[in-house]
Amino acid sequence: MRDGGNAFDAAVTAALAETVLLPSKCGLGGDLVAIVRRAGSTQPEALLAIGGAPRGLAAIARAGAWSDTGPASVGPPAAPAGYRALAAAGRLPLERLAGPAIELATDGFPWAAVNHRLTVASVELLRRWNPDGTVFLPGDAPTEVGALVRLPGLAAALASFVELGDRFLDGPVGDAIIATVQRHGGVLAHSDLHNTTRAEWTGCAEVRTGSRIVWTTPAPTYGPTLLAALAAAAPGDAPATQYRRVLAAIADQRDALADPSGTSIVSAADRDGNAVVVVHSNSYPRYGSGLVVGAYDLVLANRAGRGFTPEPDHPNFPHAGRRPATTLHAWMTADDDGPAFLGGTPGGDNQVSWNAQLLQGIIDGETAPGILVTAPRWEWLPVDDGVRIEAGFDDVDADDLAAAAPRAARVGRWGLPCAQQVIAVPVAGEAIVGAADPRTVGAALGV
């Protein structure tokens, strides 16, 4: 920003840095969606960078050899195309945007507590698919919190990304991805990298609730599910009412969509009126497929394994080139009189429920991003449609919400792993305001 970059430059720079700092959750081996509002526009655009089904995946499904991790779960990584598409709307060269990420990977960074926790939960997955060892289990054990970690292979992959641009997957990194997958028995081929790793700018899905319009990233993201949860929203709706709407919207998708996905999020806005929300992922729950391209310290996502449904007659079956369903989504809302808001959240199963709750706050008239992201939350428990309720709700609302669910649990304030971000893009002459959820490891920075 201080060097003349805009919101697109800032979002790409932060997202690429995050591929180094949080490699188990996002990176060049994953995928990406975004919602943006360009300067001078009143409506947003969506960016979808989600790799399609490998040509050989349908045969694996029909043979009953389906797995949500491992080599058969790996699809073509489309995140690199997504980062490039966003960077093309910026002002600075890609080399400048990738510079901090390359520096972090080369010189090292302290291993965060979240990385340690995710690695501990993934030890067996990483050992299974990386029998010769991996940088993420040095000495066959998770790296301790605060230890200096260097990822020179990932630095080399990022440098190749800068050098080759649109031809990135035609180069040595693409060759190494294919070799790694095929060595373990997967079906991903070079032709899949060419045919299904596009980034597509497209229109948003939308719904009107009162005087307010809500836009989301379209299918195959969960944006339309969020809109279905908000279609009947009205000011003052109680948490129990919101819960019923969210569950009804999710129920409509259960027969068409597959497993949820884990994500990370970066948002940015600038004084010209550009605003960007990027959600990128190596898929759920962590370390994606479990396969790591050793030469490049590159985690390969399992979007294909988690996102498709292996039943041949299912509408979400992995026909060649089809993009899988994904819970990744982002949103924007505006009315005629006040600021526009853009936002999103990681959270797998609860992306829809948490986004719906934050948007209900906007519908109720709240305009302060800090208040919106710190309001008490409830969490959907998909195993039985139960609910986990944070302290902070009105007693009557909390009791009614608990009564509406088949099972309810109570947790303390800030007790849920919500990680929302929201930006208020102001009317002319007013300040930009953004906020990140304090429950996890989010941060908001004004420049």
N, C-alpha and C positions, 0 to 999 in steps of 0.2 A: 504493500500500500504506500509506504513512504517513498519508494522508488518509482512511483507513478503507475503501479499496477492497479487493476480494478478488482471487483469482487470475484470474477472468474479466476484471475491470477491467484488471488488469496486462497480461494477454496481448493484449487488444484495443488498449490504448494503445501497447504496443510494436509490434504488427503494423501499426497505422495509421502510426506513425512510420516503420516500415520501407518502407511504400509510397512515402514521400518519399525516404528515404535510399538505397533500392535499386530505383528505378522500372523498371529493365529486367527485373526478375525477379518482381515481385509488385505488386498494386495493385487499384484499384477496377474495372479492366477485365479482371480475371482470375477465378480461382475459388479454392476453399478447402475443405479437410477438417480435421477435428479429432477428437481423442479426449479425453474428460474423465472424471474421477471426481469426483462431487459429494460434499460433506461428508456423512458418515453412510452412504454407499453402499459396498458391497464390489465392485460390478461397474461397468464403464465404460459410457458412451454414446458413440456416434459422431455427428458432424455432417457432412453432405454438402451442399456448396453448389457444385454443378457445373452449369453451364448446358447445356441440351439442344440438340439439333440444330435450327437454323433450318428453317422449313418449306420453303424453296427449295433446301436443300443437296443433297437426294437427286437433284434434276434435274441439278445441276452434276456430281455424281459419275457419273450415267448418261451424261452428254454427254462424259465424258472430259476435263473442264476442271478437274480436282482440283489443288489446290496446298496445300502445308503452310504457306505464308506468304501474305501478301497479303489482299485483301478477302474472298475466298471462304473463308478459313480462320477468320474471326471468328465466334464464337458469342456467345450472350447472357452477359454477365458476371454471375456469381452470387456473387462474393466480397462485394459489399456486403450481400447478405442474410445471408451467413455471419457477417460482423462484427457485424451487428445481433443475430443470434440469440445469439451469445456475450455481447454486451453486456447482453442482457436478463437474463442470469443474474448480472450484477454488481450493485453497489450504487450506483454513481455515474452521473450522466447522461451521455449520449453526447457532449454538448458538452465535458464535462471530459475524456473519453477521447480525443477528436480534437484537443484543444487543442495538445498538443505537436507533432503532425504539422503542423497549420496554422501554428504559429509557425515551425517549421523551413522550411516551404515559402515563407513570407512573408519572413522575415528572412534566410534563407540558411544554408547548411551547406557544409563543405569536401567537395569531390568526392573520393570514396574511390578507392583504387587499383583495387579490383575493378570499380567503375563505369567507369573509364577502359579497363580491359582489355576489358570486355564491349562497350563502345561501339566501340572500335577494330575488334573482330571483326564489328561490325554496320553499318559505315559504308555499304556498298553497299545493304544492306537498307533502311536509313533514308532514303538518298538516293532510292531507287527509289519508295518509297511516300509520300514527303514532298517532292516536287519544289520546293515553295516554301520549303523550309527547316523546321527543327524546333529547339526549344530544346535538344535533345540533341546537335545539331551546330552550335553557335554559330560563325558565320563559316565554315560548311561543314566544320568540323573537330571532332574529339573534344575535350571539355573536359580540361584538364590536371589531374593529380592535385593536390589541395589548393586548387584555385581555388574561390572562393565562388560557389555556385550558388543561385539563387532560382527557384522554380517557382510564380509567382503564380496561374497557371491551375489548378494542382493544389490550391492553397490554396482557390480558389473552388469546385472540385469537392467538396472535403472539407466546406466550409461548407454546400454544398447537401445533401450527405449527412446532415449533422446536422439541418438545417432540415426536410427532407422525409421523412426516415425511410423507411418502407416505400414511399413514393411517389417515391423518389429517381430511378428510371429513367423515371418519368412526367414529370419536369421537364426543365429545359434541358440537363442533361448527357446524359440519354437521347436527346433530340432531336439533340444534336451527334454522339453516337455513330452513330446511324442515318444522319445526313447524311454523315458521313465515310465510312462503309462503302459506302453507295449511290453516292456521288460517284465512287468508285473501281471500281464495277461489282459490288459484293457484294450478297448477298441478305438480309442481316439486316433485319428489319422490326420495327415497334413491337409487333406481335402476338407476336413471339418474345420480346420483353422481358417481356411480361405473363405468358406461358404457361410459361416454362422457367427462371426465375431464382429458384427457391425454395431455401430452406435447410431441410433435413430432419433432424430428430433421429431416430435409429434405433438398433436393437440392433447389437452388434458380432458379427463372426465370431469363432470361438474354436476352439482345439484344446488338448488336454491332453497334456503330455509329462511322464511320471513323476508327481510330486506337484504339478506346476506347471501353471497354466492360462495360456495366452497369448491375448489378445484383440487384434483389429485392426479398423480401419475396414473395412466390407464392400465387396463389388463395387458400383460399377464401379472401385473402387480396387484397388491391387495387394496389399491386405491378405491376401486368401485365398491369393495366391501365396507370401507370407511364411509363412503357416501351413503350407502344403504343404511348404515347405523345412524346417520345424521338426517335422513330425509324428513323425518317427522319431528325433529328436535324443535323445542320452543324454549324461550327464556324461562328460567326457574325450574326446569325439569330436575327432579330429585335423582340421586344416585341410583336408586332402585329402578327408576324408569330408564335411565341410561344403560344399566346392566341388561335389562330385557331387550332393548333395541340392539345392543351390541351382539348379544347371543343369537338373536333372530337373524342378524346379518351374517354372522359366522356360520350359522346352521345352513343358510342358503348356499354356502360355498363348500361345505364339507364333502359333498358328493362329486364336486368338480375339481377340487384342488388337493394338493398333497401336503407334505410336512412343512412346518414353519422354519424360519431361517434366522440366524444370528447376524447382527449387523454392526456397523459403526457409522457415525454421522459427522459431517463438517458443514457449517453454514457460514455465509459471508454476505455483507452488503456494503455498498459504497455511496459516496455523496452524489454520484450521478444518477442514482436510482436503480442500479443493478442489484439484484438479490439472488442468491444461489443456495440451495440446500442439496447436498450430496449424501446419498446413502450407499455405502459400498460394503462388500461382503465376500468372505470365503465360505459362506454358508455355515450351517448350524451342526453341532453345538460349538465346536472349536477345532482348529487345525483341519477343517474341511474334510477332504478324503483321507487324510493321514499321510498321503504321499508328499514327500519333499524332494524337489529337484536339487540334488546335492550340490552341483556345481554352481547353482545360483541361489541357494538358501530360499527357494521359492516354494511356498505352500500351495498345493493345487486344491481348488474348491471341489465340493461335492454337490454343486447345484443340480446336476443331472440326476444323481441318486436320490437327493432329498426332494427335488421339485416335481419330478414326474410320478405318474402312477403306472405300475407295470401290468395292469389288466388290459388285455388287447382291445376290448370294446369301450374302454374308458375315454372320455373326452380329453383327458390329460395324458394320454399314452404317448411315449416318446417317438413319434414318427420323425424321420430324418429332417433336421432343420427347424423343427418346432421349438419355440422358446418355452421353457418350463414355467409353471406358476411359481410365484415368489411373494412372500409377505413383505418384501421391500416396498416401501411407498413413501411419498412425501406429499405435502399439501400446501395450498395457499387459500386465503379467504379475504374478502373485501366487501365493503358496502360503499354507498355513495358519499358518506360524510366523514369517514375517519381513515386511519392508516390501514394499509394492507398488512397482513401477517403471513409469514411463511414458516414452516416448521416440519418436524418429524421426530422420530425416536428409534433407536435400536430396541430390541426387546423380544424378538421371536414371536411367540404366541400373542403377546400383549401389545404389539404395535397398534392394532386397531383400537383396543380398549383405551389405551393411554392417549392416543391422538383424539379419540372421541371425547374423552373427559376434558382435555385442554381446550378443544374447540367449543365444548359446552360453556366453558368459562368465557370465551369470547362472545358467544351468543348471549350470555347473561350480562354482557356489557363491560367486562374487565378488559383493560387495554394496556396494563403494565406487564411486560414479558416476565419480569422477576416474580410477580405474584402468580402469573399463569403457570410457571414451571414448578413453583413450590407449593401449590395447593395440594391438599391431601389426595391420595389416589387409592383406588381399589384395583386388584389384580385378578384376572380370570384364571381359574384352575382347570385346564382343559380335560383332565382325567375324568372329572365328574360334573363339570360346569359349576364348581364351587367358586368361592370368592375369598380373597384375603384382603382385609380392610386396614388401612393405616389409621392410627390415632389422628385426630384433628377434625374429623367430620362432626357435624351436629349430632347429638346423641340420637335423636329421632331418626335422622337420615341413616345413620350407621345401623341402627336396629332394623329399620325397614329394608335396607340392603341385605343384611344378614338373613332376614326372613324370606327374601325373594329367591335365595340360592339354596340348593340342596345341602350345601355344607359351607360354613363360614369360619374363618380364623381371623384373629385380631393380631396386629403387630404394632410396634411403636412408631412414632413419627419418624419419617425418613426410612422406614423399614423395608420398602420395596426397591427393586433394582431398576427403577425407571430412569431414563437418561434423555429427557426431552431437550430440544433446542427450539427456540422461536425468535424470529426477527420481526420487529415492527418497522415497516417502511413508511416513513411519515409523509404527510402532506408537505408541500413546499415550505422551506424555511424552518422546519422543526428537526430535531436531532434524531438520528437512527438509534434505536434501542434494541439490544439483543440480550438473551439470557440462556444459560445452560443449567440443566438440572443439577443441584448439588448432591444428589443422592449417590452418584457414582463418581467418575473421574472427569466430569465435564468442566469446561472453563469458558468464560466469555472475556474477550479482550477488545477494548476500544483503542483505535489508533488515530 
